[in-house]
Amino acid sequence: MLLLDIDHSLVFDEQVMNTLSVPTLLVERMDGHKRFMTMRTHLRLKRLVEHNQVIPFTKRTLETFRQLELFQIDAKPKWAILESGSVLLKDGKPDKRYENWLRQHHKTADLEATLSYLEEIEQLEWTVYPAEVWSGRTKRPYQMIERVADEAELLDQLLKQNVSN
């Protein structure tokens, strides 16, 4: 399962968008700022989400996550990790079973607990992107993917790997 830090990849501001020569798509409007994604990246990410192969990770709150149109309209993920691991969404809503699991296991809602819970109920292994922002973030075993210039191509490769497995 790909843990995708959406704060540090895929989406970019208007200044970067104006330098690109490929089609882009507006995916967020917040506090007067616009954020974009390339069309190719958007299509590949949508397909990965449809195959339940990606979990968005962000420091955003539920309210600010909902501003990201991509994950509300086009590609609704089964799971999303918000507030750096303090909130776990299942199908767009806070996961009540996770909250009960935390109480039963006497754990605090953080990234380690969230990953442990997901490993337990989904039998997941982790791949993280981009690698440089995950260093020291979790003690769980994971594979890293180094940052690439063409993120759409990366998502395409991941989709092909996961569909063939």
N, C-alpha and C positions, 0 to 999 in steps of 0.2 A: 504494500500500500504506500502510495506516495504522500508524504506529509509536505505540503506546499506552503511555504511562507509567502503569503500574498502581499505582505507589507514590503518585502524585499525582492519581488520578482513579478514578472508578467504585466503589471499595470504601471503606467508612467504618466507624467504630467503633460500639460499642453506644450511646454517648451520643447520637450523631447519629441513629442508627436510631430511638431513642425519640422523637425530635422529628418524625418523618415520619408522614404519614397515608396512605401507600401501602404495599402489600404488599412485604415484604423477604425476603431469603433469606440464611441463614448460608453464607458461602463459605470461611471460614478460621477455624481455631482454632490459636493458637500462643502458647506461654508464658502460658497462662491468659487470653489476650485473644481476643475474637471480632471478626471483621470481616464486614460485610454488604454486600449490593448490592440494589438494587430489583429486583423480579421482571421489570419491563419491560426494564430495562437488561440483565439476565441473558439474557433471551430474544433480544434484538437482538444482543448480543455473541456468543452462541452461533451465530446465523445468519451473522454476519460471519466467524467462525472457520471455519464449515463451507464458506463460499465462498472461503476462503484470502485474506481481504481485510484481516487484522489480524495484526500481530506484537507480542506483549506485550514490553514493555521494563521491566526492574526492576533495582534494586541488590541484590536478594536472591540468595542462593546457591542452588545446585541443591536442597539439602535444604530450605530455607525456601520455595522456589518450589513444591516438591511438597506443601507444606502447604495451598496454595491449591487447594481442591477443584475449583473452577470449571475450571481448566486441566488437571486430571488425570482428571476424570470426564465432565463435561458438554460441554466445548468444548476438545478437544485441538488446539492449534495446530500447523501444520506447522513453523513457526519460532518460537523464543522467544529473546530476548537477555537474559542474566542478568549479574549482577555488573557493571552499568553498561557492558557491552559486552565483557567479558573472556571470557564463555562463550556459545557459540551452540548452541542445541538444535535438532535436527531430529527431528520426531516423538517428542519427549520425551527424547531421548538426545543427549549431546554429539556434534557433527558431526565425524567423523573426517576427512572430505574438507576441511573448513575448517581443521583443524589441519595437514593436509598442505599446503594452500594457503598458510598462514602461513609455513611453513618454506620453501617454494619461492620466495615473494616477499620473504623476509627481513623480515617484519612482526611486530609485537607484537600480541597479542590485545587490541584496544581497540575502542571504538565505531566509529571511522573505518574500521578494517580490516574489521570485521564488515559495515558497510553497503556498503563497496566490494565485498566478496565476494558479498553478496546481489545487488547491482546486476549483477555480472558473470554470475552463474548464473541469475538469475531475471528480469533486465531490468526492474528495479523503479524507480519514482519514489516519493518519500516525501511523505507528509502526516503531520504530527505533532500530538499532542494530549496534554495541554493546552499551548498555545503558550508560556506564561510559563516553564515548566520546561525548555524546549528551547533557549532563547536561549543562544548560546555553547557549546552542548554538542557540536555537530558543524559541520564546514565544508562538508558535502555540501549540495547544493541541496535545498530542501524547501518545501512549502507548510505554513502554520500554520493551525490551527483554534483560535480563542480559546475559553476555558472558557465553558461554558454551564450553566445551572441544570438543564435537563432533558437529561441525558446519554443517556437512552433515546431521546429524539426525535432527537438528533444521530446516534446509531448507526443508527436507522431511516432517516434521510436518506442516510447513507453507503451503507447496504445497497441502497437503491433506485437510487442512482447507479451502483453497481458492478454490479448485476444487469442494468441496462439497457444497459451498455457492452459 
